[in-house]
Structures are given as structure tokens and as C-alpha cells.
Amino acid sequence: MEIFSGHYGINNYKRGSKTWYFPTQKGTAELRLRAIETYEDALKHQGHQFTWIGFDELTQWQNDLPFEYLFNNRLRAPKKSGGKKVSTYLRATANPGGVGHSWVKERYRIGGQKPFVPWVFATNKNTGEEDERVFVPAKLTDNKILMDNDSSYETRLDNIPDEIMRRALRDGDWDIAQGAAFPEFNSTIHVVDDHEVPKGVPMIRSMDWGRAKPYACIWLYVNYDGDLNVCHELYGCSVDKHDTGLGTDPDLVAARIKDIEERHGWNIKEAWLDPQCWAKHGGPSIFDQLGGYRMRWKPWPTGQFSRENAKSIVHEYLRVVNGA
């Protein structure tokens, strides 16, 4: 109402159908306002076609089913207007966090693709036409109108006690993760620019094994200033299901690990592995299948509070003091 009534007139909005009607030289355009909570709500639009679809608060959807249905099936323009093809496009807004944080971040490659730069996600085999996506980030300070009209809003956001929510609403920080083990992690602080690993530094490998669940192997080194750096990762996770592993055999994963180290010329001084991998269940253990002592594997320290103590050390490493 605030945006359109001043230009088109308040009578062009029909409250009963929640639809705006915009007179144009070629006819009347419609903007339909709808609420979609479930996949079944999206199916109610079966048989309709839209040249423009806009979603608000995309991360409030638990999964992408309603979104993908409307995008793949209802976004279309079969007729040409005045001999010209009518373009179709979709826009979505979202705050970081919420139940759909992971799938939205993955779909738009947030953090992996440069913002503001469109990238091709699909190509028509017959026409060669390309469909693109682009992520446009925004912080509180980008909302100039809000900042000018309500300067106290920034102060209220700064006082949110929940760090995750504060970073999401104030900074538009997509690196946050609800329930994350280390919520202090911030890519603007804890990620350094790409660089070569210094020659001769001690290299460390650490792995958490998983077959049904994802596995993760990381490589670390200590630089000449004594700083610990994570420099590489091998992560075995299903593309479609975030908490599902690849089911890869351990010997194949060991071969990939060895190939990575040989390609980089890394000499591993220490290698740590989940102690449960030493268990034998009527055959070779996971430790043996991952290369055993040839790969320098040692069990993580165990004992009462060992995990809690190690986790507290990482919290201390990530702790930000005076913005650094």
C-alpha cells in the first residue's frame, strides 16, 4: 500500500483477492499477494503461469519444495508481447538463520561464489540460453532510509544477547549456524587470504570418519609466527542431503588423502583419528583400511572431559578481542 497507492491509486488494490491491478498501454498487469506455508499451498497454483515471482523470508521454509515447484513449473511466459519475448525472473529475500538457512546458502553459493557476480546454473541444450543466479548481500548499514529514520535501531540490534541472531540481523552474516559448535567463527576474521603453505612447516592431518554420516579430513600447519592454520579439507557429504555420507570405502578415501598430500608435497608430522576407528568387527578396522600406521594415524586423546577441554581450547582460539 505504501509503495503503490501513491502512484497507481488505492482503488487499484482489491482486498478480497489481495491483488494489485496495474493499467498499462498493453493491458492490465496483476500482482498477486499470496501466503505459502507448505508444499500443498504451492500446489494450489497448479495451472497458473507467472512471468515474475518474488519470495520474502526464504529461510523460513524448512526445505526448497514450495520454492522449486513454483520456480520450475509456474515461472513461464509462453506468449510473446508485441513480437518480443517476455523475460521471466525470480527474486527472493532472506535473513540468515532460520530452518532453511542451509539450503538457501547452498542454492545461491553464498560464501563460495563472489557476491554481485551472476553465475550460470543451467543451459538450454536446444537454444544455448543460460539461466543465472546472483547473490546480493546487505547489512543494516546498507538500509540508508531506515538508518536515517531510526538511528536507535542499530543500538537495539547491538544489544541482542544472542550472538548468532545479532550477526544475522545486523551484519547479514551467512557464516552463522544455529546450534553450531563454534558460533564465534566469523569468515571476515578467521579466514585469511589464499596463499601457499610455507615450505618445511610441520603439517598435521586430522580426521573424523563417517560412511553413513559425512566424513571430514582437514590439514593444518603452524606458521613461523606460531599461528595454527587450517589450509585444506576433504569432506564426504551427499549433495542433496546435508547430514548423509557418501558411503565411500575407507581404502578409497585413504587413496584420496595420499594423493592430496603427494600433489602438495606435504610431509605429515602428526595424524589424528577417532579412537573408535581402531575397533574390529570381524574384519579389518577402519584404522587399518585408512592406511594404519603407514598414514601415521594416532587416536585422539580420550578420557573424562577430554572433548570438553579440547573444545574449550578451540573456543579460546576463535575468541575475538578488540575486533581481532
C-alpha positions as CSV (number, residue, x, y, z in Angstrom):
1,M,0.0,0.0,0.0
2,E,2.8,2.4,0.9
3,I,4.7,1.8,-2.3
4,F,2.0,1.5,-4.9
5,S,-1.1,3.5,-3.8
6,G,0.6,6.9,-4.3
7,H,1.3,6.1,-8.0
8,Y,-1.5,3.8,-9.1
9,G,-4.2,4.8,-6.7
10,I,-5.6,3.0,-3.7
11,N,-8.6,1.7,-5.7
12,N,-6.3,-0.5,-7.8
13,Y,-5.9,-2.8,-4.9
14,K,-8.6,-5.4,-4.3
15,R,-8.5,-6.5,-0.7
16,G,-10.7,-9.6,-1.3
17,S,-8.3,-11.1,-3.8
18,K,-5.2,-9.5,-2.3
19,T,-4.3,-8.4,-5.8
20,W,-3.0,-5.2,-7.4
21,Y,-4.1,-4.2,-10.9
22,F,-1.7,-2.0,-12.9
23,P,-3.1,-0.4,-16.1
24,T,-0.6,-0.3,-18.9
25,Q,-0.7,0.5,-22.6
26,K,-0.9,-3.2,-23.4
27,G,-3.5,-4.2,-20.9
28,T,-3.7,-4.7,-17.2
29,A,-0.9,-6.3,-15.2
30,E,-1.6,-8.2,-12.0
31,L,0.5,-8.5,-8.8
32,R,-1.0,-11.3,-6.6
33,L,0.0,-11.4,-2.9
34,R,-0.1,-14.9,-1.5
35,A,0.9,-16.8,1.6
36,I,2.6,-20.2,1.2
37,E,3.4,-22.2,4.3
38,T,3.6,-25.8,2.9
39,Y,4.2,-27.6,-0.3
40,E,0.5,-28.2,-0.6
41,D,0.0,-24.4,-0.6
42,A,2.3,-24.2,-3.6
43,L,0.4,-26.8,-5.5
44,K,-2.7,-24.6,-5.3
45,H,-1.1,-22.6,-8.1
46,Q,-1.1,-25.5,-10.5
47,G,-2.2,-24.4,-13.9
48,H,-1.1,-20.8,-13.4
49,Q,1.8,-19.1,-15.0
50,F,3.8,-16.1,-13.8
51,T,6.5,-14.1,-15.5
52,W,7.7,-12.7,-12.2
53,I,7.8,-14.5,-8.8
54,G,9.0,-12.9,-5.6
55,F,9.6,-14.7,-2.3
56,D,10.1,-13.0,1.1
57,E,11.9,-14.5,4.0
58,L,13.1,-17.6,2.1
59,T,14.9,-19.1,5.0
60,Q,11.6,-19.6,6.9
61,W,10.9,-22.6,4.6
62,Q,12.3,-25.8,6.0
63,N,13.1,-27.1,2.6
64,D,13.0,-25.9,-1.0
65,L,10.0,-27.9,-2.2
66,P,7.5,-25.0,-2.4
67,F,10.2,-22.8,-3.9
68,E,11.3,-25.3,-6.6
69,Y,7.8,-26.2,-7.6
70,L,6.8,-22.6,-8.4
71,F,10.2,-21.8,-9.9
72,N,10.4,-24.9,-12.2
73,N,6.7,-25.3,-13.1
74,R,4.9,-21.9,-12.8
75,L,7.5,-19.4,-13.9
76,R,6.9,-19.2,-17.6
77,A,5.8,-16.9,-20.5
78,P,4.7,-18.9,-23.5
79,K,3.3,-15.9,-25.4
80,K,5.3,-13.0,-26.9
81,S,4.3,-9.4,-26.4
82,G,4.5,-7.2,-29.5
83,G,6.8,-9.7,-31.2
84,K,9.2,-9.7,-28.3
85,K,10.0,-12.5,-25.9
86,V,8.8,-11.8,-22.4
87,S,11.6,-12.4,-19.8
88,T,10.8,-14.4,-16.7
89,Y,12.7,-13.9,-13.5
90,L,12.5,-14.6,-9.8
91,R,13.6,-12.5,-6.8
92,A,13.9,-13.7,-3.2
93,T,14.8,-12.0,0.0
94,A,16.0,-13.7,3.2
95,N,17.7,-13.2,6.5
96,P,20.5,-15.6,7.6
97,G,19.4,-18.2,10.1
98,G,16.0,-19.9,10.3
99,V,15.2,-23.5,9.4
100,G,16.1,-23.1,5.7
101,H,19.4,-21.4,6.2
102,S,21.5,-24.3,4.8
103,W,19.6,-25.0,1.6
104,V,19.3,-21.2,0.8
105,K,23.0,-20.7,1.4
106,E,23.9,-23.8,-0.8
107,R,21.5,-22.9,-3.6
108,Y,23.0,-19.4,-4.1
109,R,26.6,-20.5,-3.2
110,I,26.7,-17.9,-0.5
111,G,30.3,-17.7,0.7
112,G,31.6,-19.8,-2.2
113,Q,30.7,-17.5,-5.1
114,K,31.6,-13.8,-5.3
115,P,28.6,-11.6,-4.4
116,F,27.1,-9.4,-7.1
117,V,28.5,-11.6,-9.8
118,P,25.9,-13.7,-11.7
119,W,26.8,-17.3,-12.4
120,V,25.2,-19.8,-14.8
121,F,23.4,-22.7,-13.2
122,A,21.6,-24.1,-16.2
123,T,21.9,-24.0,-20.1
124,N,19.2,-24.9,-22.6
125,K,20.5,-27.7,-24.7
126,N,18.5,-26.6,-27.8
127,T,18.9,-22.8,-27.7
128,G,22.0,-22.3,-25.7
129,E,20.2,-19.9,-23.4
130,E,21.7,-19.6,-20.0
131,D,19.9,-19.1,-16.6
132,E,21.8,-17.2,-14.0
133,R,21.7,-16.7,-10.2
134,V,23.3,-13.9,-8.2
135,F,23.6,-13.2,-4.5
136,V,23.3,-9.6,-3.4
137,P,24.4,-9.2,0.2
138,A,23.1,-6.4,2.5
139,K,23.9,-5.2,6.0
140,L,22.0,-2.9,8.3
141,T,24.2,0.0,7.2
142,D,23.0,-0.5,3.6
143,N,19.5,0.4,4.6
144,K,20.0,4.2,4.4
145,I,16.3,5.1,4.8
146,L,16.0,3.0,8.0
147,M,19.3,4.3,9.4
148,D,18.2,7.9,8.8
149,N,14.7,7.5,10.2
150,D,15.5,5.3,13.2
151,S,19.1,5.6,14.3
152,S,18.3,3.8,17.6
153,Y,17.5,0.6,15.7
154,E,21.2,-0.1,15.3
155,T,21.7,0.2,19.1
156,R,18.9,-2.2,19.7
157,L,20.4,-4.8,17.4
158,D,23.8,-4.3,19.0
159,N,22.2,-5.2,22.4
160,I,20.7,-8.5,21.2
161,P,22.3,-11.0,23.7
162,D,22.2,-13.9,21.2
163,E,25.4,-13.5,19.1
164,I,24.0,-15.7,16.3
165,M,20.9,-13.6,15.9
166,R,22.8,-10.3,16.3
167,R,25.2,-11.3,13.5
168,A,22.3,-12.4,11.3
169,L,20.1,-9.3,11.6
170,R,22.8,-6.7,11.9
171,D,25.5,-7.9,9.6
172,G,23.7,-10.2,7.2
173,D,26.3,-12.8,8.2
174,W,25.7,-16.2,6.4
175,D,28.5,-17.9,8.2
176,I,26.3,-18.2,11.3
177,A,24.8,-21.6,12.1
178,Q,22.1,-22.2,14.6
179,G,23.4,-24.7,17.2
180,A,26.9,-24.6,15.8
181,A,29.7,-26.0,17.9
182,F,31.7,-22.8,17.4
183,P,29.3,-19.8,16.9
184,E,32.3,-17.4,17.3
185,F,33.5,-18.4,13.8
186,N,33.5,-15.4,11.5
187,S,34.9,-15.6,8.0
188,T,35.9,-11.9,7.9
189,I,38.2,-12.5,10.9
190,H,39.1,-16.2,10.9
191,V,39.7,-16.7,7.2
192,V,43.0,-15.5,5.7
193,D,43.7,-14.7,2.0
194,D,44.7,-17.6,-0.2
195,H,48.5,-18.3,0.0
196,E,50.9,-21.1,-0.4
197,V,51.8,-23.2,2.6
198,P,55.3,-22.2,3.7
199,K,57.9,-24.8,2.7
200,G,59.1,-27.1,5.5
201,V,56.4,-26.2,8.1
202,P,55.1,-29.1,10.3
203,M,51.9,-30.5,8.7
204,I,49.1,-32.0,10.7
205,R,46.2,-34.2,9.5
206,S,43.0,-34.8,11.5
207,M,40.0,-36.8,10.5
208,D,36.5,-37.7,11.7
209,W,35.4,-40.8,9.9
210,G,31.9,-41.5,8.6
211,R,30.3,-43.7,6.0
212,A,26.6,-43.3,6.5
213,K,27.3,-39.8,8.0
214,P,29.7,-37.4,6.3
215,Y,33.5,-37.8,6.9
216,A,35.8,-34.8,7.2
217,C,39.6,-34.7,6.9
218,I,41.5,-31.4,7.5
219,W,45.1,-30.4,7.1
220,L,46.7,-27.8,9.4
221,Y,50.1,-26.3,9.8
222,V,51.9,-24.0,12.3
223,N,53.5,-21.0,10.6
224,Y,56.7,-19.3,11.6
225,D,54.8,-16.9,13.9
226,G,53.3,-19.9,15.8
227,D,49.8,-19.5,14.4
228,L,47.7,-22.6,13.6
229,N,46.2,-22.5,10.1
230,V,43.7,-24.9,8.6
231,C,44.7,-25.0,4.9
232,H,42.8,-27.8,3.2
233,E,39.8,-30.0,3.7
234,L,38.4,-33.3,2.2
235,Y,34.6,-33.6,3.0
236,G,32.5,-36.5,2.1
237,C,28.9,-35.4,2.1
238,S,25.8,-36.0,-0.1
239,V,25.0,-33.1,-2.4
240,D,21.3,-33.4,-1.7
241,K,21.2,-34.4,2.0
242,H,23.4,-32.4,4.3
243,D,23.7,-35.0,7.1
244,T,24.3,-38.0,4.8
245,G,27.6,-39.5,3.9
246,L,28.8,-40.8,0.5
247,G,29.2,-44.5,1.6
248,T,32.7,-44.5,0.2
249,D,35.0,-47.3,1.3
250,P,37.8,-46.3,3.7
251,D,40.6,-47.5,1.4
252,L,39.4,-45.2,-1.4
253,V,39.3,-42.3,1.0
254,A,42.8,-43.1,2.1
255,A,44.0,-43.1,-1.5
256,R,42.5,-39.6,-2.0
257,I,44.2,-38.4,1.1
258,K,47.5,-39.7,0.0
259,D,47.1,-38.2,-3.5
260,I,46.3,-34.7,-2.0
261,E,49.5,-34.9,0.2
262,E,51.7,-36.1,-2.7
263,R,50.4,-33.4,-5.1
264,H,51.1,-30.6,-2.5
265,G,54.4,-32.2,-1.3
266,W,53.3,-32.2,2.3
267,N,55.2,-34.2,4.9
268,I,52.8,-35.1,7.6
269,K,54.3,-35.0,11.1
270,E,51.1,-35.8,13.1
271,A,47.8,-37.5,12.1
272,W,44.9,-37.9,14.4
273,L,41.8,-40.2,14.1
274,D,38.7,-41.0,16.0
275,P,39.7,-43.8,18.6
276,Q,36.6,-45.8,17.6
277,C,38.2,-46.5,14.3
278,W,40.5,-49.0,16.0
279,A,37.6,-51.3,16.8
280,K,37.5,-54.6,14.9
281,H,34.2,-56.1,14.0
282,G,35.1,-59.5,12.4
283,G,37.4,-57.9,9.9
284,P,40.0,-55.1,9.4
285,S,39.4,-52.0,11.4
286,I,38.6,-48.6,9.9
287,F,42.1,-47.6,11.1
288,D,43.7,-50.4,9.0
289,Q,41.6,-49.6,6.0
290,L,42.6,-45.9,6.2
291,G,46.3,-46.9,5.9
292,G,47.0,-47.7,9.5
293,Y,50.4,-46.7,10.9
294,R,51.7,-46.1,7.4
295,M,49.5,-43.0,7.3
296,R,50.8,-42.0,10.8
297,W,47.3,-42.2,12.4
298,K,47.1,-41.9,16.2
299,P,44.0,-41.9,18.3
300,W,42.6,-38.7,19.6
301,P,43.2,-38.3,23.4
302,T,40.4,-39.9,25.4
303,G,39.3,-39.7,28.9
304,Q,36.8,-37.8,31.1
305,F,36.2,-34.3,29.8
306,S,38.9,-34.6,27.1
307,R,36.4,-33.5,24.4
308,E,35.2,-30.6,26.5
309,N,38.7,-29.5,27.3
310,A,39.7,-29.6,23.6
311,K,36.6,-27.8,22.6
312,S,37.2,-25.0,25.1
313,I,40.7,-24.5,23.6
314,V,39.2,-24.0,20.2
315,H,36.7,-21.5,21.6
316,E,39.7,-19.6,23.1
317,Y,41.5,-19.7,19.7
318,L,38.4,-18.2,18.0
319,R,37.7,-15.6,20.7
320,V,37.7,-12.1,19.3
321,V,39.3,-9.4,21.4
322,N,39.0,-5.8,20.3
323,G,37.8,-6.8,16.9
324,A,40.7,-9.2,16.1
